[in-house]
Each structure stands twice: as C-alpha cells, then as structure tokens.
Amino acid sequence: MAKKKKSKKPIIESKNPVKGAVKWAAPEFNFYKKGAGWSIAIGLIGLIGGIFLILDGEYFTAAILVLGIIVLYQIGHKKPEKKQYGVDNGGMLIAERFFPYKDFRSFYAIKIRGGIKIYLDPLKFLGVRESMIVPKENSDDVLTVLSQNLPINNKGIEPLADKILRWMKI
C-alpha cells in the first residue's frame, strides 16, 4: 500500500486562497511629513556641530558636516514615487524589475503604518536585500503567494538602517 503524502498548508493562511498574480501600486518608501521643528532641529545640530569643529580647527570636517546636513534635509523632504509591484508563482515584480524566487533564500514582513514591508533575503552572500511596501488590503494575498514559494524567516528583524531612518522620520 502506498503512503499518502500529507499536503502542506501554507505557513501564513489567508481568508481567500490566491490563484494567479497579485498586483498593486505603492510608494517606494514611507513618507513622513516634517514640520518646521524637524528642519530647525537638523539645522541647529549642523550649526552647533560646525561651530565646535571650526573652533577646534577641523575645517574640512566642518564642511563635510554642513554638506551632510544639506543632503539630509533634501532627502528628508523628498516625496516618494509610486512604483508598480506584483507577485505570482514565477517571481516578483519590484518597481518594474522582475526577480525570480530562485534569487532569494527567504522573506519576512514587518508591520508599518498602512500595511506591511516585506524584506527578501538574497541567496548570494553579498546580494542586495530587496524590499517592498504592501498596502493593508493586499497584504494577506501577497503573504499567501510568497509563503507558497519562499520560506518565511521568523527571525527576520528590521534592518538597523531602516529603524534609524524611521526614527528620524526620513
């Protein structure tokens, strides 16, 4: 008698099993509206730091600090563009670039304002970790498709750089 194979349930169960592709548009990053206080704080940090560096004779370092503050201000006020995303059983579409599942080891999701952010762990040692923002209304379907094609990394944590940028509201 042949043994029956047990069917594996998806790790993340969705109310509606997804067949086919899930497509959505989302901003390339979360945008936090910044008030005048944020700009004043960044300017004061740059001004005070620059004065201390100049008084210490560190002119080059003071110039680098001022340029860094200017870049930080401009990045902080940049508005995200809407990008097209999609997942199906063949791979993922991230900002009009297709990535097959074979390029990734696993994925994990972090809850963010308005949905989730999915991080995809690269298979290559020095590979780039891709990420995508998924609105709340699409999150169940996207997680279902991804869990059918990639293992979930339950130990995945938000990268430190993303935590710092979120804390700074950038």
C-alpha positions as CSV (number, residue, x, y, z in Angstrom):
1,M,0.0,0.0,0.0
2,A,1.3,3.4,-1.0
3,K,1.6,6.0,1.7
4,K,-0.4,9.2,1.2
5,K,1.6,12.3,1.3
6,K,0.3,14.9,3.7
7,S,-0.5,18.1,2.0
8,K,1.4,21.1,3.4
9,K,-0.7,24.1,4.4
10,P,0.8,27.5,3.7
11,I,2.6,28.9,6.7
12,I,0.5,32.1,6.6
13,E,-3.1,31.3,5.9
14,S,-5.2,33.7,4.1
15,K,-9.0,34.0,4.1
16,N,-9.0,33.8,0.3
17,P,-6.5,31.5,-1.3
18,V,-4.8,33.3,-4.2
19,K,-4.7,32.0,-7.7
20,G,-2.7,33.9,-10.2
21,A,-0.9,37.3,-9.7
22,V,-1.4,40.0,-7.2
23,K,-0.5,43.5,-8.4
24,W,-0.5,46.8,-6.6
25,A,1.0,50.3,-6.7
26,A,2.7,51.6,-3.6
27,P,5.2,54.4,-2.7
28,E,8.9,53.3,-2.9
29,F,9.3,54.3,0.8
30,N,7.2,55.6,3.7
31,F,7.0,59.4,3.7
32,Y,6.7,61.3,7.0
33,K,5.5,64.9,6.8
34,K,8.0,67.1,8.6
35,G,7.2,70.3,10.3
36,A,9.3,73.3,10.9
37,G,10.6,71.8,14.1
38,W,12.3,68.9,12.3
39,S,14.1,71.3,9.9
40,I,15.1,73.6,12.8
41,A,16.5,70.7,14.8
42,I,18.6,69.4,11.9
43,G,19.8,73.0,11.2
44,L,20.8,73.6,14.8
45,I,22.6,70.3,15.0
46,G,24.6,71.2,11.9
47,L,25.3,74.8,13.1
48,I,26.4,73.8,16.6
49,G,28.5,70.9,15.4
50,G,30.0,73.1,12.7
51,I,31.0,75.9,15.2
52,F,32.6,73.4,17.5
53,L,34.6,71.8,14.7
54,I,35.7,75.2,13.4
55,L,36.8,76.3,16.9
56,D,38.8,73.1,17.1
57,G,40.5,73.8,13.7
58,E,38.7,71.0,11.9
59,Y,37.6,73.0,8.8
60,F,37.4,70.1,6.4
61,T,35.3,68.1,8.9
62,A,33.0,71.1,9.4
63,A,32.5,71.5,5.7
64,I,31.6,67.7,5.4
65,L,29.1,68.1,8.3
66,V,27.4,71.1,6.7
67,L,27.2,69.2,3.3
68,G,25.8,66.2,5.2
69,I,23.1,68.3,6.9
70,I,22.1,69.8,3.5
71,V,21.8,66.3,1.9
72,L,19.9,65.0,5.0
73,Y,17.4,68.0,4.6
74,Q,16.9,67.3,0.9
75,I,16.4,63.6,1.4
76,G,14.0,64.2,4.3
77,H,11.8,66.3,2.1
78,K,11.9,64.1,-1.0
79,K,8.4,62.7,-1.8
80,P,8.3,59.0,-2.8
81,E,7.3,58.0,-6.3
82,K,4.5,55.3,-6.8
83,K,6.0,52.1,-8.1
84,Q,4.3,49.0,-9.5
85,Y,4.7,45.8,-7.6
86,G,3.4,42.2,-8.1
87,V,3.8,38.6,-7.1
88,D,2.9,35.4,-8.8
89,N,4.1,31.8,-8.7
90,G,7.0,32.7,-11.1
91,G,8.6,35.6,-9.1
92,M,8.1,39.2,-8.0
93,L,7.9,42.5,-9.8
94,I,9.5,45.2,-7.8
95,A,9.5,48.7,-9.4
96,E,9.3,47.3,-12.9
97,R,12.1,44.8,-12.4
98,F,11.4,41.1,-12.3
99,F,13.1,38.9,-9.7
100,P,12.7,35.1,-9.8
101,Y,12.2,33.3,-6.4
102,K,15.4,31.3,-7.0
103,D,17.4,34.5,-6.2
104,F,16.2,34.6,-2.6
105,R,16.6,32.5,0.4
106,S,13.6,33.6,2.4
107,F,11.4,36.5,3.3
108,Y,9.9,38.3,6.3
109,A,7.4,41.0,6.9
110,I,7.4,44.0,9.3
111,K,4.2,45.9,10.2
112,I,4.3,49.5,9.2
113,R,1.8,52.3,9.0
114,G,-0.8,51.4,6.4
115,G,0.3,47.9,5.7
116,I,3.5,45.8,5.8
117,K,7.0,46.0,4.5
118,I,8.4,42.7,3.1
119,Y,12.1,42.1,3.1
120,L,13.6,39.4,0.8
121,D,16.8,37.8,1.9
122,P,19.2,37.3,-1.0
123,L,20.7,33.9,-1.8
124,K,24.1,35.4,-2.6
125,F,26.4,36.4,0.3
126,L,26.8,40.0,-0.9
127,G,23.4,40.2,-2.6
128,V,21.1,43.1,-2.1
129,R,18.2,42.7,0.2
130,E,15.1,43.8,-1.7
131,S,12.0,45.2,0.0
132,M,8.5,46.2,-1.0
133,I,5.7,48.1,0.8
134,V,2.3,46.3,0.6
135,P,-0.9,48.1,1.5
136,K,-3.1,46.5,4.1
137,E,-5.8,45.5,1.6
138,N,-3.3,43.4,-0.4
139,S,-1.1,42.0,2.4
140,D,-3.0,38.7,3.0
141,D,-2.9,37.8,-0.7
142,V,0.8,38.8,-1.1
143,L,1.9,36.8,2.0
144,T,0.0,33.8,0.8
145,V,1.7,33.8,-2.6
146,L,5.1,34.4,-1.1
147,S,4.7,31.7,1.5
148,Q,3.9,29.2,-1.2
149,N,7.1,30.0,-3.0
150,L,9.7,31.0,-0.3
151,P,10.3,30.0,3.3
152,I,9.5,32.6,6.0
153,N,12.4,33.8,8.1
154,N,10.7,34.0,11.5
155,K,13.9,35.5,13.0
156,G,14.0,38.4,10.5
157,I,14.3,41.8,12.0
158,E,14.0,45.3,10.5
159,P,17.5,46.4,9.4
160,L,19.2,48.9,11.7
161,A,19.4,51.5,8.9
162,D,15.7,51.3,8.3
163,K,15.0,51.7,12.1
164,I,17.2,54.8,12.3
165,L,15.6,56.3,9.2
166,R,12.1,55.7,10.5
167,W,13.1,57.2,13.9
168,M,14.5,60.3,12.1
169,K,11.3,60.4,10.0
170,I,13.2,60.1,6.8
